[in-house]
Amino acid sequence: MGTYYKHRKTESIKVPYSFRCEQCMKESGPLTATISGMEATINSNFKNLDEKREQKLGKMAHENLVSAVKEAHQNATGKNIYVKAFKDECPHCHKPQSWAVSGLKNDMFSTPIVCVILGIILGAGCYFFADVENSLTIAIAAAGICFVLAIGILLLNVIKVSSKKKQTSTATQKNTPVIEWSAVQNILNE
């Protein structure tokens, strides 16, 4: 049996932003959000990649970064949904801002959906590939555990969103962050 190595690369970029606190009304001052692309991966039989594969891995990582920045820009400018990279805690009063609730709502279902899909795959795999007499029971148990986990994570996310909403409900003025997209304009132009 051969050995293979997993080569990984992730690119990230810093985006400057600031906001006026909705609670204490002070300016946050210059802040920096770090947006990262998904990890690019190449499997190889060799510990070190050749130049061609190294370039391919770098290109994949860069494309993932471009995709993440464009999505963050599109969501922020078009839908007022801000990714978690834009921290909403005021540096002065340490209270959250209402504009961050949209980012929590946007990510609320992603992990539970992954758990449900994993449950379906595990259940089907246990049912069709287990050489045991009670493979249906094992399949239902495996899928059930994943479904219960998905429901638990969804409930936790709902609690987080409602808690953030409650914390920001006393704000007298609803503000949005000022994001300097010009700092990443070269990425947005790709």
C-alpha positions in Angstrom: 0.0 0.0 0.0 1.4 3.4 -1.0 1.7 6.5 1.0 0.2 9.8 -0.1 0.6 13.3 1.2 -2.0 16.0 1.5 -0.7 19.4 0.4 -2.8 22.3 1.6 -2.8 26.0 1.0 -5.0 28.9 2.1 -4.9 32.5 1.1 -6.3 35.4 3.1 -6.5 39.2 2.8 -7.0 42.0 5.2 -9.9 44.4 4.7 -10.0 47.7 6.7 -13.3 48.8 8.2 -14.8 50.9 10.9 -18.2 51.6 12.5 -20.0 53.9 14.8 -21.2 52.1 17.9 -25.0 51.9 18.2 -24.8 51.9 22.0 -22.2 54.4 23.0 -22.1 56.3 19.7 -18.3 56.4 19.6 -16.3 55.7 16.4 -14.5 52.3 16.5 -11.4 53.6 14.8 -9.6 51.6 12.1 -10.2 47.9 12.4 -9.2 45.0 10.1 -11.1 42.0 9.0 -9.3 39.0 7.6 -11.2 37.2 4.8 -9.9 33.8 4.0 -10.7 31.5 1.1 -11.4 27.8 1.4 -8.4 25.6 1.8 -7.1 24.2 -1.5 -5.9 20.6 -1.4 -3.8 18.4 -3.6 -3.0 14.7 -2.9 0.3 13.4 -4.0 2.5 10.4 -3.6 5.5 12.7 -2.9 6.3 14.7 0.2 7.2 17.8 -2.0 5.2 19.0 -4.9 6.8 19.7 -8.3 6.7 23.2 -9.6 3.6 22.6 -11.8 1.5 21.2 -9.0 2.7 23.8 -6.6 1.5 26.5 -9.0 -1.8 24.7 -9.4 -2.3 24.6 -5.6 -1.5 28.3 -5.4 -3.9 29.1 -8.2 -6.7 27.0 -6.5 -6.1 28.8 -3.2 -6.1 32.2 -4.9 -9.4 31.4 -6.8 -10.9 30.4 -3.4 -9.9 33.7 -1.9 -11.3 35.7 -4.9 -14.6 33.8 -4.5 -14.7 34.5 -0.8 -14.0 38.2 -1.2 -16.5 38.6 -4.0 -19.2 36.9 -2.0 -18.4 39.0 1.1 -18.5 42.2 -1.0 -21.7 41.2 -2.8 -23.5 40.2 0.5 -22.3 43.4 2.2 -23.1 45.9 -0.5 -26.2 44.2 -1.9 -27.9 42.5 1.0 -26.4 44.1 4.2 -25.1 40.7 5.3 -21.7 40.9 6.9 -19.4 37.9 7.3 -18.1 37.0 10.7 -14.7 38.4 9.8 -16.1 41.9 10.5 -16.1 41.8 14.3 -19.0 43.8 15.7 -17.8 44.3 19.3 -17.3 48.0 20.1 -13.7 48.6 21.3 -15.0 51.2 23.8 -18.2 49.7 25.5 -17.7 46.1 24.2 -21.3 45.8 23.1 -22.4 44.1 19.9 -23.9 45.9 16.9 -27.2 45.1 15.1 -25.7 44.7 11.7 -23.9 41.5 12.8 -27.2 39.7 13.3 -27.5 39.3 9.5 -24.2 37.3 9.3 -25.4 35.0 12.1 -28.7 34.4 10.3 -26.9 33.7 7.0 -24.8 31.0 8.6 -27.5 29.5 10.8 -28.4 26.5 8.6 -25.0 25.6 7.1 -23.7 23.2 9.8 -27.1 21.5 10.4 -27.5 20.8 6.7 -24.0 19.2 6.6 -25.1 17.0 9.6 -28.3 15.9 7.8 -26.3 15.1 4.7 -23.8 13.2 6.7 -26.6 11.3 8.5 -28.1 10.3 5.1 -24.7 9.1 3.8 -23.9 7.2 7.0 -27.3 5.6 7.2 -27.2 4.5 3.6 -23.7 3.2 4.0 -24.5 1.3 7.1 -27.6 -0.2 5.5 -26.1 -1.2 2.1 -22.5 -2.1 3.1 -22.8 -3.6 6.6 -22.6 -7.4 6.6 -24.6 -7.7 9.7 -28.1 -9.1 10.3 -29.4 -5.9 11.9 -28.0 -3.4 9.4 -31.3 -1.5 9.2 -31.1 -0.8 13.0 -27.5 0.4 12.7 -28.4 2.6 9.7 -31.3 4.2 11.6 -29.2 4.7 14.7 -26.3 6.3 12.7 -28.7 8.6 10.8 -30.6 9.4 13.9 -27.5 10.5 15.8 -26.6 12.9 13.0 -30.2 14.3 12.8 -30.3 14.9 16.5 -26.9 16.6 16.3 -28.3 18.8 13.4 -31.3 19.8 15.5 -29.1 20.6 18.5 -26.8 22.8 16.5 -29.8 24.5 14.8 -31.3 25.2 18.3 -27.9 26.6 19.5 -27.7 28.9 16.4 -31.3 30.1 17.0 -30.4 30.9 20.6 -27.3 32.8 19.5 -29.3 34.9 17.0 -32.0 35.7 19.5 -29.4 36.6 22.1 -27.6 38.9 19.7 -31.0 40.5 18.7 -31.9 41.0 22.4 -28.5 42.6 23.1 -28.8 45.0 20.2 -32.5 45.8 20.6 -31.7 48.8 22.9 -29.8 50.6 20.2 -31.2 54.1 19.5 -29.7 54.3 16.0 -29.0 51.5 13.5 -25.6 51.9 11.8 -23.7 49.8 9.3 -19.9 49.4 9.1 -17.8 51.5 6.6 -15.8 48.9 4.7 -12.9 50.1 2.6 -13.4 47.7 -0.4 -10.8 49.8 -2.3 -8.1 48.0 -0.4 -9.1 44.7 -2.1 -10.2 46.2 -5.4 -7.6 44.2 -7.3 -9.2 41.0 -6.0 -12.7 42.2 -6.8 -11.6 43.0 -10.4 -10.5 39.5 -11.1 
